[in-house]
Amino acid sequence: MPKLAASVTMMFNEWDLLDRFYHAARVGFLGVEIQSPYGEPKEDIADRVRRHDLTATLLNVSPGVGALPGREADYRRGITRALEYAAAVGCNQIHCLAGCTDDPRAEATFVSNLKWASEQARPLGVELLLEPLNTLDNPGYFLTGSEQARHIIEQVGTDNVFLQYDFYHMQIMEGHLAETVKANLDIIGHFQISGVPGRHEPDAMQEVNYPYLFDVIDDLGFDGWVGCEYRPGAGTIEGLKWAYSYGIRPV
């Protein structure tokens, strides 16, 4: 059974950010992704995580400029701030966004930036994640495929940089989801799910067979988190029926 984490950036938007932790815990989520925590003090985010007995599974680095030549100082400031929030809330994974660029120096810039970030993250026990995004929703984004991510991870050459595999983005860009996961499990640190098309609930009314994919990752022995990073089609609570069999249920 997948360990589901709610994205409190995309879900529970009926409430202010600091109130979303309560509502996520109330329906049975044990983990939360907090892609955009920086509008609130880290102490307040940490308080909500602890108060509701949640695990903070993921933060995003902002700004997302990891592959942009000339933005190295901005990238380092973003990493430093993300690590401060991660330490405060007890999160051990941060997503390092590459950004949008077609500069031929982008790959070398991203590798160099990740090497620096890896050394900053290691003493805190934090892993860095790279997520390929689809070019329909994110035109011009630098990192768009699992093979490209593996190539970058191998160039960085450290033991705390992993692939964040989002089934939504990879269905649009690559397909062959189960086989790609099997081929890359050694570098996958985190999964994310949402419905295709539309990025709504990962239910039966879309084209990805998530119950089958959950069985695949269970059979492979993956014991990390699966982030629910989707936009509820109507309301968050009303759209949770797909998750009832995984221990998520409104009370």
C-alpha atoms as one frame of an Amber mdcrd trajectory, in Angstrom:
protein
   0.000   0.000   0.000   1.416   3.422  -0.904   2.375   5.897   1.822   0.370
   8.882   0.620   1.385  12.456   1.349  -0.941  15.359   0.609   0.380  18.404
  -1.165  -0.806  21.228   1.070   0.205  23.623  -1.684  -2.233  22.172  -4.241
  -4.800  20.438  -2.027  -6.999  21.781   0.782  -6.991  25.213  -0.830 -10.358
  25.881   0.750  -8.338  26.882   3.819  -5.325  29.075   4.542  -1.990  27.265
   4.366  -1.464  26.908   8.100  -4.941  25.393   8.497  -4.419  22.794   5.774
  -2.238  20.602   7.968  -5.142  19.959  10.338  -7.471  19.035   7.503  -4.894
  16.743   5.864  -4.340  14.891   9.136  -8.070  14.738   9.893  -8.811  12.679
   6.774  -5.917  10.291   7.393  -2.835  11.640   5.635   0.342  10.906   7.574
   2.639  12.964   5.341   2.518  16.342   3.624   4.411  17.932   0.777   4.896
  21.676   1.235   6.036  22.929  -2.141   5.707  26.603  -1.214   6.166  27.163
   2.537   8.027  30.444   2.312   5.076  32.769   2.811   4.912  31.643   6.431
   7.608  31.605   9.122   9.364  28.256   9.302   8.529  28.046  13.003   4.806
  28.198  12.232   5.079  25.513   9.552   7.053  23.317  11.940   4.463  23.834
  14.668   1.631  22.639  12.407   3.596  19.611  11.246   4.347  18.537  14.814
   0.966  19.488  16.249  -0.845  17.199  13.812   1.722  14.380  13.983   2.627
  14.653  10.302   5.800  13.928   8.370   7.012  16.697   6.087   8.082  14.746
   3.014   9.100  17.407   0.480   9.884  21.093   0.038  10.624  22.924  -3.205
  13.587  25.235  -3.652  12.590  28.732  -4.742  13.474  30.292  -7.086  13.727
  27.412  -9.554  16.880  28.442 -11.368  19.229  25.489 -10.918  20.177  25.205
 -14.590  20.252  28.923 -15.424  23.730  30.331 -16.074  24.219  33.607 -14.258
  21.713  32.783 -11.499  24.071  30.800  -9.309  23.854  33.284  -6.425  20.053
  33.142  -6.484  20.205  29.357  -6.550  22.500  29.229  -3.527  20.261  31.580
  -1.574  17.276  29.405  -2.446  19.052  26.241  -1.353  20.147  27.834   1.896
  16.620  28.969   2.720  15.120  25.577   1.754  17.577  23.795   4.022  16.689
  26.118   6.885  13.000  25.274   6.447  13.799  21.579   6.022  15.745  21.525
   9.276  12.951  23.330  11.113  10.143  21.048   9.919  12.136  17.799   9.898
  11.971  17.294   6.129  14.704  15.210   4.485  13.964  15.846   0.799  13.999
  19.048  -1.255  13.157  19.403  -4.924  15.763  21.408  -6.857  13.963  22.911
  -9.830  16.038  23.348 -12.963  14.152  26.268 -14.469  13.432  27.244 -18.060
  16.379  27.729 -20.390  17.813  26.634 -23.728  21.300  27.903 -22.900  23.929
  25.349 -24.009  25.648  25.801 -20.646  22.535  24.698 -18.737  23.559  21.118
 -18.034  27.012  22.052 -16.765  25.472  24.803 -14.636  22.922  22.428 -13.118
  25.545  19.792 -12.348  27.833  22.350 -10.711  24.998  23.812  -8.656  23.858
  20.367  -7.532  27.359  19.405  -6.438  27.485  22.502  -4.243  23.971  21.894
  -2.887  24.758  18.252  -2.195  27.562  19.240   0.139  25.332  21.721   1.978
  22.554  19.152   2.364  24.644  16.177   3.485  25.319  17.264   7.102  21.564
  17.734   7.567  20.701  14.308   6.156  18.747  15.928   3.324  18.379  14.418
  -0.146  18.100  16.526  -3.298  15.459  15.555  -5.848  15.318  16.264  -9.594
  11.898  16.206 -11.230  11.450  16.130 -15.015   8.432  18.235 -16.032   6.295
  18.042 -19.141   6.672  20.698 -21.810   2.921  21.215 -22.343   2.433  22.674
 -18.882   5.992  23.972 -18.596   7.229  25.144 -22.006  10.967  25.669 -22.117
  11.705  23.737 -18.931  15.209  22.288 -19.023  14.681  18.878 -17.388  12.044
  16.848 -19.218  12.871  13.122 -19.090  13.980  10.298 -16.843  17.058   9.437
 -18.926  18.174  13.069 -18.822  17.724  13.101 -15.042  19.778   9.925 -14.657
  22.539  11.424 -16.802  22.678  14.509 -14.579  22.584  12.477 -11.362  25.478
  10.364 -12.593  27.483  13.485 -13.440  26.881  14.964  -9.999  28.221  11.701
  -8.608  27.091  12.054  -4.995  24.979   9.768  -2.862  22.208  12.198  -1.936
  20.766  13.244  -5.315  17.761  11.302  -6.592  14.957  11.297  -9.155  11.534
  12.618  -8.206   9.278  10.606 -10.524   5.959  12.290 -11.213   3.637   9.917
 -13.077   1.621  12.827 -14.459   4.558  14.514 -16.147   6.111  11.264 -17.332
   2.862   9.923 -18.801   2.734  13.037 -20.978   6.422  12.971 -21.913   7.336
   9.258 -22.064   4.588   6.776 -21.236   5.815   3.240 -20.459   5.441   4.123
 -16.797   5.851   0.736 -15.155   8.885  -0.242 -17.196  10.524   3.153 -16.675
  10.020   2.886 -12.923  11.536  -0.595 -12.887  14.542   0.625 -14.866  15.134
   3.605 -12.584  14.135   2.416  -9.128  17.752   2.650  -7.980  17.653   6.448
  -8.326  13.997   7.167  -7.450  13.574   8.861  -4.089   9.993  10.075  -4.327
   6.859   9.568  -6.438   4.047  11.983  -7.253   0.621  11.303  -8.715  -2.243
  13.135 -10.384  -4.775  12.435 -13.099  -4.001  12.656 -16.805  -5.338  14.796
 -18.401  -6.142  17.789 -16.244  -3.941  17.110 -13.198  -6.976  16.387 -11.052
  -7.729  13.381  -8.840  -5.856  10.155  -9.724  -9.126   8.248  -9.965 -10.735
   5.930 -12.514 -11.859   8.855 -14.684  -8.431   9.365 -16.266  -5.927   7.392
 -18.294  -3.303   6.236 -15.755  -3.980   2.960 -13.919  -2.740   3.955 -10.478
  -3.869   0.824  -8.590  -1.681  -1.204 -10.953   1.266   1.182 -10.556   0.940
   1.123  -6.768   1.206  -2.668  -6.943   4.296  -2.320  -9.129   6.128  -0.061
  -6.690   5.031  -2.240  -3.749   6.382  -5.328  -5.509   9.648  -3.496  -6.143
   9.997  -2.826  -2.430   9.766   0.969  -2.590   9.126   2.256   0.931   9.207
   6.011   0.340   6.378   8.494  -0.014   3.904   9.002  -2.844   2.899  12.630
  -3.054  -0.634  13.587  -4.092   0.220  16.666  -6.100  -3.032  17.390  -7.873
  -5.644  20.104  -8.218  -8.958  18.876  -6.822 -11.580  18.913  -9.547 -14.361
  20.162  -7.270 -13.416  20.214  -3.596 -10.566  18.469  -1.822 -12.738  16.445
   0.556 -15.328  15.593  -2.088 -12.628  14.274  -4.397 -10.984  11.841  -1.978
 -13.078   8.763  -2.815 -10.217   7.381  -4.923  -8.092   7.158  -1.747 -10.572
   5.404   0.565  -8.945   2.015   0.023  -5.553   3.498   1.017  -6.613   4.670
   4.459  -7.729   8.188   3.540 -11.330   8.899   4.483 -13.213  11.978   5.661
 -14.644  11.751   9.161
